[in-house]
Amino acid sequence: MVETRPMPPHRTMPRTPVRRPRSRRLRRALACAASTGVVMLATAGTGNADPYAAPVRVPMLAPSTLDVRFAAERQAIEKALETAQAVGDVGRGRALGAFLQPARRFLYFDARGGGRAIEVIGDITRARRVAILVPGADTTLSAFDKRGAKPWSTLGGGARAVYAQARSISPSPGLAVVAWLGYAAPKTFSSEVLTDGRASEGAGKLRHFMKELHRVNPGAGVGLLCHSYGSVVCGRAALDAPNSAAWRQVTDIALYGSPGTTAWSASKLSGTARIWAGRGETDWMEDVPHVRIFGLGLGPDPVSPEFGARVFDAGSGGHSDYLAPNSPSLRNITDIALGRTSEVTPS
C-alpha cells in the first residue's frame, strides 16, 4: 500500500526577496512542463523480435566461481557483438567492442532490450570497501561508457572516475567499484520516471546482488552511490530491505541529482547506514516538483533540511557532472565510498 500522508510544512528562514534570473525561471518552467507532460506520453513498440539471446547460465556467485563467471559473461558479450554486427546495430556493437577490452570484467550481462550489465573494477574479494554505482534514466548498454562529451556522466565512466579518485588518495585504497546496471532503467521522457515502478523492480535485483556480494566478501563495508532515478532504486531497496547480514554491510547511501526516494525522511532509509545527499548548483533536478500523491511522484527533496540527510558539497555542476574530474562532488562521493566520513565537506 502506498502511503499518501501530506508532506510536512516547509520551513524557511526569512530572507530578502531575490528576483530569479530568466535562465532559472525558464529552467523551472521546462522542468515542470516535462514532469507534467511525460504523463501524457504513450510508448509504442516496434513489433520486432529481439535479436539478442537470453543470458547464459552461470554458477552462483562465490569466490571460487568468479573467474568462471567472468569468462562466461565475456563469451556472452562476444556472441552479442556478433549479433549486433549481423543486424547492423552500430551503437550496441561499438559498446560491446569496448566491453571486450582485456582488463574489463563483467559479473552479469543481458543484451536483450536496453540491456543489463554488472562490471567490477578492482578486487572484489579482498576489498575493504565496495562502492556500487546505481544509475538513473536512459542508462543502456549502448550508453554504458559513452554519452556525449562527458565520459564521467556514464555508468562505466563514472565507476572508473571514482576508482581513479580513490587511487589518487592512496595507490592501494582497498576499494572495489561495481557499475551496476541490474535493472531496466526508464527513459527520461516517459511516465515511468514519475513513479517507482521500475525502481521497485530494480530494488529487488539490487538486494539480490547484495546477497551475492555478501557471499564473495562478507567483511567489506558497502557504499551505495545512487544517481538521479538510481536514488529511487536505492530508496526502494533500503525501505524494503530485510534485516539481513548482507544489507547490514551497507554503511553509506549517497543520493545525488535525486528526484526523491519515495521515503518521507532519511531515517526511514537507514537502520545503521549514513544517508548523504548532494545537488549541483546548476542541476535542473532542483526544479522538479517533489511530491508523492497516489503513487505519483517520488517524495521529498533529499537535500531539504526536513528530509534529514547529511548534505555534502556538490559544487556548481549540472545533472551530469557529479563525477567530473577534480570536482568537489567527485571528491566527496569517493570519500563516502571509502568510508572517510570526516573528509566529506558539507554544503
N, C-alpha and C positions, 0 to 999 in steps of 0.2 A: 504494500500500500504506500502511495506517495504522500508524504507529509505536506500539507498546504497551509501551515500556520503563517501568519503575516510576518513580514520582516520587522525586526526591531527598528525603532526610530533612529534615524541617522543624526548624530550629534556633531556639530562643528563649532569651532571657536569663532567668535565674531571677527570679522575682518572687513577691510575696506573693499567695496566692490571694484572689480577689475574688468575692464572690457576685454572680452575674449578675442584674440586675433582672428581675422577672417579665415585663415587656414584651419585653425582649430574648430571654428564653428562649422566649416564645410566638412571637416573630418567627422565630427559628431553626427552631422546630418546624413552623411553617406553611410556611416556605421549603423545608425538606427534604421535607415532605409533598407540596408542589406539584411539586417536582422529580421525585419518585418517581412521583407519581400521574399526571402527564401521559403517562408511557409507556403507561399503560393506556387512554388516551383513543383513541377512533376518530372519524374525521371522516366526515360523511355529506353528499353533495352534494344540492342541491335538485332536480337534474334539469332545471332551467330553462335554456334557451339564454341566453347573454349578449347583452343587447340592444345593447351598445355596439360601435361599429365598430373595426376594426383601425387601428393607427397609420397616418398618412398618409406617403407617400413624400417624403423631403426630401433636399436635396443634402448631400454630405459637408461636415462642419463645417470651416470655414476663415474667416479674417477677412472675406473677400468674400461669404460666404454667411450670415453671422449674421442680418442683417435679414430675409432670405428665410426662414430657419428660425423666427425669432420670429413672423413673420406667418403662416406655415403652421400652426404649433402653436396660435396664437391661434384660427385658423379651426376647427381640430380641437376645441378646447375649446368653442367656440360650438356646434358640432354635438352634442357630447356633452351640453351643457347642455340642448339641445332634447330629446334622448333622455331625459335624467333627468326632465324635466318631463312628457314624454309617458307614461312608465311609473310616475310617482309616486315616484321615488327622491329623497325630500326632502333627506336628508343630503348625498348626492352633488351635488344641484342647488345647495344652499347653498354648498358648497365651490367648485364650478365658477364660480358667480357671483363669488366673491371672486377667483378666478384671473384674471378678466377686468377687474379694475381697471386703469386706463390705464398705470400705471407698472410693471406686472408683466410679466416676460419669461421664456418657457419655451423651452428647447432641445430638449426631448423631452416627449411626452405620449402615454399609452396608457390609455384609460378602462376597458379590459377587466378583469374580476376586481376585485381590490382596487385596481388602478391603479398606474401608474408616472408619474413626472414629474420633470423636472430644471429647477429655476428658478435664474436668475442674478440676483444683486444686485450692482450696481457694474459697472465697465467691465472686462470680462474680457480684452479685447485689450491694454490698457495697464497693467494692474495689475502691480505688482512682486511681490505675493504673492496667491495664490489659496487660500482655505480651502474645503475640500469637506466638508460635513457628511454623515455616513453614519448613518442612523437605525436604531433597533432594532425589536423586535417591535411588532406592532399598528399599524404605520405604513401608512396607506392614503391614497387621495385625500381621502376624507371627513374623515380626521383630520390632513390635511396642515397646516392652520392652527389648528384648534380641537380641544381635548380637555380638558374640564373647565374649571376656572377659572385655568389656568396656560398662557397662550399661549406662553411661552418653552419649554414642555415638548414642543411640536410641532416638526416639521422646519422648516416655514416660519417659525414664530415664533422658533425658536432661531437660524436663519440671520439674521433681522433683528436679533436681540439682539446677536449677535457683530458685525454690521456697525455697529450703533449704538454699541457699546462702543469699537470701533476709531475711530469718528469723534469720540468724546469725548476720545480721546487726541490726535488730530490731525484737523482738518477735511478734510484730504486724505491719508488713511492709505495710499493706494496698494494697497488691498485690494479684491478681489472675492470674494464669498461664493457658493458653489454649494450649494443644497439638493438633494441627490442621492437621489431615490427611484428608483434604477435597477434594483431587484430586487423580487421578491415577498417582502416581509417575513413571517416566520411569526407566528402568534398566540402570545401569552404562554402560554396554557394549551393547549399542543399538544406532541406528542412531538418536533416539528421543532426546538424551541428547545434540545434536549439534544444535537443533532448538528450537523455543519457542512454538511449537505446544501444548505439554502437559501443558506448563506454561500458555498459553492463556486460556485454559480450566480451569485450577486451579485458575487463576486470577479472572475470573467471579464468581467462587464459593467463593473465599475469600472476594470479595466485597459484595456478598450477606450475608455472615456471619457478616461482619461489620455492615450491616443494622440491623441484628437481635441483635447484641450486643448493638447497639445504643438504641434499644427499652428496653433492660434489664437494661442498665446503661449508660444513655446519658452524665453523668458528668465525667466519667473516662477518663484519658489520656491513650492512647494505644501505646505500643511499638511493632513493628513487628520484630521478631528475625528470620532471614532468612539464613538457612544454605545451602551451595552448590547449587544444582539446585533449591532449595526453594527460593534462591535470584532472580532467573529468574521469578518465580511466583510473588514474591513481586514487582519486577520491572515492570512486565506487569500490575499488579493491580494498581500500582501508575501511570503509564503512561496513562492508560485508565480510571482512576477514575473520576467520575463527581465531581463537586464542591458541595458536599453534606455535611450535618451536620455529618453524620456517618463517612465519610472519614476524616473530619477535626479533629476528635478525635485522629488521628494518629499524635503523636508528634515526634516519632523517628522511623527510619528504620535502623536496623543493618544488614549488609551483611557480612557474614564470610565464608571463604572457597569458595568464589564465583567464578564461571567461567565467570561472566558478567551478565548484567541485560537487555540487548538489548537497553538500553539508552546510549546516547553518553556522558552524563555528569550527575553528581549528581543533578544539578539544574533542569534537566528535570523530576526528580522523585518527586520533592518537591514543594508544594505551601508554606507551613509553617513548614513541618517536617524537623528535622535534619537527615541528611544521614550519617551513620557511616560505616566504612569498616575495616576489620581486616583479617590478614592471618598469621597462624603459620609459624615459620621458616622452618619447615620440611613438610609443606603441599605440596603435589605433584601438586595441582591446579595451582601453580605458573608457571608450565611448559606447561600448556595447551595454545595453541595459542588463543590470544584474538582478534578475527576478527569478522566481520559481513559483508558478501557479498551474495547478492541474497537470503537472508533469512537463510543462513547457518552460524553458529557461533553465539556467544552471546554478542559480542561487547567488549568495552574497559574494561581493568582491573580495578575493583573498588578501589584498593589500589594505583593506579597510581596517581601521582600529577595532571595529566591532567584531571582525572575524577572529582576531586574536593570534594571527601567525607572527612569527619573527620576520619582520620586513627587512630585506637586505638591499643594499645599493645596487641598482641595475643600470646605472649610467644614463646616458642620453640617447641610447639606441632605440631602434624600432622593433617591430614584432619578430623580425628575422635576425636580430643582431646579438642575441644573448650570449652566444658562444664565439663571438668575433675575437680575433687575436688582440691581446693587450687591453681588453675591455674590463671594467670593474665587475661586470656581471659574470664573465668567464672566470675571473679570479675567485669571486665569491662562490659561484656554483661548484667550482673544483674544490675549494676548501670545505664546502658542505659534503661533497662526495668523499673527501679524505677524513671527515670527522674532525677537522680542525676548526671547531666552532668559535674559538677565541680569536681567530684570524678573520672572521667574516665581518665586513664593515656594514653597519646598519644604514638604512635610508635616512 
